[in-house]
Amino acid sequence: MRFMVMVKASAESEAAGFQPSAGELAEMAQFNDRLFGEGRIVLAEGLTSSAEGVRVVFEGDAEPKVIDGPFAETKELIAGFWVLNGESLEEVVALMKQAPNPEAKGGVLEIRPISE
């Protein structure tokens, strides 16, 4: 099975010019290297802040609207993601409990099975 693990954005990750520290990047690289070595990672990427993005909003038969970022509700935004191979949701949850957290242990990961 495949699972998407979404790293929820924070006010810090949405701030202009945000860059994780060298130590945080090294810790995440080590974790990702382990996942690659285990054959778990299908794809893993970080995203820029919502200030660099847009939303396309569909409302009935009207022409879709394009809304430029940034977007106000950081709890609804994604800062990065993994697509992982796993045997079960429980297995991936246990694995992701080991993930380094650059948000000083205040971050949120959302894990969902990918519809196959």
Secondary structure, DSSP 8 states (H G I E B T S, - for coil): -EEEEEEE--HHHHSTT----HHHHHHHHHHHHHHHHTT-EEEEEE---GGG-EEEE--TTS--EEEES--S-GGG-EEEEEEEE-S-HHHHHHHHTTS--TTTT---EEEEE---
